[in-house]
């Protein structure tokens, strides 16, 4: 099987490549879309929204030119939307971007999958209980975050769920204008308490096997948590099964 991945952000390309080496170790990366042969993947990343929809539409053109792909997969954040709303938006925007293109659909042998990160990929990273600091010693801000919402006990995807975020981002929560920024900020404080740092361009620990294993342990213990992460894991499991049939 061959895969064309479109990652909305820069962090996703770094993290997913490492995670895929664990979950689907038979896959290898190629440097250009027309270099795929068998069990390869090519990716585009770090274009944001709405450009990721344009890139996905362009990917459909390239896949038609080189019909060796089995899946086109778009990875994007839900941000203020629900997973259902974001998927609907993605399908609609990709369709709009295809209107002036030669190819309007994927070849019959290729499927489009959309993986939504609710609220953002940092939301998933908050699910590592072993990495979580239960009793911060030197970080008053982290203490406030934990008192407000303990991500070790509650579903990280529900963090700040009551926060009404509009398109203009006129409101704030803990000084952040969006839920996604707050989720990232919460994660940064957890890292800070461990004398570590987190950044989107250098995610470090979160890309490693031990971190992924803890997220897998979380959804096994709490199957109602991190539902959007579970969709990604289910997709990988489906591919693994198909490869072994």
C-alpha positions in Angstrom: 0.0 0.0 0.0 1.0 3.6 -0.7 -0.1 6.7 1.1 -0.1 10.4 0.4 -0.3 12.4 3.6 -1.2 16.1 4.0 -0.3 17.5 7.4 -1.8 20.9 8.2 1.0 21.8 10.6 4.7 21.3 11.1 4.4 19.3 14.3 2.3 16.6 12.7 4.9 15.7 10.1 7.6 15.3 12.8 5.4 13.3 15.2 3.4 11.1 12.8 6.5 10.0 11.0 7.9 8.6 14.2 4.6 7.2 15.3 4.1 5.5 12.0 7.5 3.8 12.3 6.0 2.1 15.4 2.4 1.5 14.2 3.1 0.7 10.6 6.8 -0.1 10.5 6.7 -1.5 7.0 6.1 1.9 5.5 9.0 4.0 4.1 9.1 7.6 3.1 9.9 8.8 -0.5 11.0 12.3 -1.5 8.7 12.9 -4.4 5.1 12.0 -5.1 6.0 10.0 -8.2 8.6 7.9 -6.5 6.2 5.5 -4.7 6.5 1.8 -5.4 5.2 -0.5 -2.6 4.6 0.3 1.0 5.7 3.9 0.6 4.4 7.3 1.7 4.9 10.8 0.6 3.8 13.9 2.5 3.2 17.6 2.3 3.1 19.7 5.6 3.0 23.0 7.4 0.6 25.0 5.2 -2.1 25.7 7.7 -5.8 26.2 7.1 -7.3 26.8 4.6 -4.3 26.0 2.5 -4.3 22.4 3.5 -7.5 22.0 1.5 -5.9 23.4 -1.6 -2.9 21.1 -1.1 -5.3 18.1 -0.7 -7.0 19.1 -4.0 -3.5 19.3 -5.7 -2.7 15.9 -4.2 -5.7 14.4 -6.0 -4.3 15.7 -9.3 -0.9 14.1 -8.6 -2.4 10.8 -7.5 -4.3 10.7 -10.8 -1.0 11.3 -12.6 0.6 8.5 -10.6 -2.3 6.1 -9.7 -0.2 4.0 -7.3 -1.7 5.3 -4.1 -4.2 3.5 -1.9 -5.0 6.4 0.5 -4.9 10.2 0.6 -5.0 11.2 4.2 -5.5 14.8 5.5 -4.5 15.5 9.1 -6.0 18.7 10.6 -7.1 20.3 13.8 -10.7 20.6 14.8 -9.9 23.9 16.6 -13.3 25.4 17.7 -15.3 23.0 15.7 -16.5 19.5 16.5 -14.9 16.5 14.7 -18.1 16.1 12.7 -18.2 19.8 11.7 -14.5 19.8 10.8 -14.8 16.8 8.6 -17.7 18.3 6.8 -15.8 21.5 6.3 -12.8 19.6 4.9 -14.8 17.7 2.4 -16.6 20.8 1.3 -13.4 22.9 1.0 -11.6 20.2 -0.9 -14.5 19.9 -3.3 -14.5 23.7 -3.9 -10.7 23.6 -4.6 -11.3 20.9 -7.2 -13.7 22.9 -9.3 -11.1 24.3 -11.6 -8.9 21.2 -11.6 -8.6 18.6 -14.4 -9.4 15.7 -12.0 -12.4 16.0 -9.8 -12.1 12.7 -7.9 -9.5 10.2 -6.8 -8.8 7.1 -8.9 -11.1 4.2 -7.9 -8.3 2.3 -6.1 -7.6 5.3 -3.8 -9.6 6.5 -0.8 -9.7 9.8 1.0 -9.4 9.7 4.8 -9.6 12.8 7.1 -8.1 12.5 10.5 -9.2 15.2 12.9 -7.2 16.2 16.0 -9.7 17.4 18.6 -8.9 20.2 19.6 -5.3 20.1 18.3 -2.5 17.5 18.4 -1.3 18.9 21.7 -4.7 17.8 23.1 -3.6 14.2 22.5 -0.2 14.8 24.1 -2.0 15.9 27.3 -3.2 12.3 27.6 0.1 10.8 28.9 -0.6 10.2 32.6 2.9 9.1 33.3 4.3 12.4 32.0 1.7 14.4 33.9 2.8 16.2 37.1 0.2 15.6 39.8 1.6 17.9 42.4 3.7 20.8 40.8 6.2 22.2 43.2 7.4 25.3 41.4 4.7 26.2 38.9 1.7 28.2 40.3 0.3 28.5 36.8 0.2 24.7 36.3 -1.5 24.4 39.7 -4.2 26.7 38.5 -4.6 24.7 35.3 -4.9 21.4 37.2 -7.4 22.9 39.6 -9.5 24.1 36.7 -9.3 20.8 34.8 -7.1 17.8 35.7 -6.2 16.2 32.3 -4.9 13.1 34.1 -8.4 12.3 35.3 -10.6 14.0 32.7 -10.7 13.6 29.0 -8.2 16.1 27.5 -10.5 16.6 24.6 -13.0 18.2 27.0 -10.5 20.8 28.3 -12.2 24.2 28.2 -15.2 22.7 26.4 -17.4 25.4 27.9 -15.3 28.2 26.4 -17.3 30.0 23.7 -14.8 30.7 21.0 -16.0 32.8 18.1 -14.4 33.4 14.7 -12.9 36.7 15.8 -11.4 35.2 19.0 -12.7 38.1 21.0 -12.7 36.2 24.3 -9.9 34.7 26.3 -9.3 31.8 28.7 -6.3 32.0 31.0 -5.0 34.7 28.6 -5.3 32.5 25.5 -7.6 33.6 22.6 -8.3 30.0 21.5 -8.8 26.6 23.0 -6.0 25.2 20.9 -3.5 27.8 22.3 -4.6 27.0 25.8 -4.2 23.3 25.3 -0.7 23.9 24.0 0.0 26.2 26.9 -1.1 23.6 29.4 1.3 21.1 27.8 4.1 23.6 27.9 3.7 24.1 31.7 3.7 20.3 32.2 7.0 20.1 30.3 8.4 23.1 32.2 7.7 21.4 35.6 9.9 18.6 34.3 12.6 21.0 33.4 11.9 20.3 29.7 10.5 22.4 26.9 7.9 21.8 24.2 7.7 23.6 20.9 5.9 22.8 17.7 9.1 22.8 15.7 10.9 20.6 18.3 8.3 18.3 19.9 11.0 16.0 21.3 9.5 13.6 23.8 6.0 13.4 22.4 7.3 11.8 19.2 9.0 8.9 21.0 7.7 5.4 21.3 7.3 5.6 25.1 5.0 8.6 24.8 2.9 6.9 22.2 2.6 3.8 24.3 1.3 5.8 27.2 -1.4 7.3 25.0 -2.4 3.8 23.9 -2.5 2.8 27.5 -4.7 5.8 28.3 -7.4 4.8 25.7 -7.2 1.2 26.8 -7.9 2.3 30.4 -10.4 5.0 29.4 -12.0 4.0 26.1 -14.2 7.1 26.3 -11.2 9.4 26.3 -9.3 10.8 23.3 -11.9 9.6 20.7 -10.2 11.5 17.8 -6.9 9.9 18.7 -8.6 6.5 18.7 -9.8 7.2 15.1 -6.2 7.6 14.0 -5.2 4.3 15.8 -8.2 2.5 14.3 -7.1 3.7 10.8 -3.6 2.3 11.4 -5.1 -1.0 12.7 -7.3 -1.2 9.6 -4.3 -0.7 7.3 -2.3 -3.3 9.2 -5.1 -5.8 8.8 -5.4 -5.1 5.1 -1.7 -5.5 4.6 -1.8 -9.0 6.2 -4.8 -10.4 4.3 
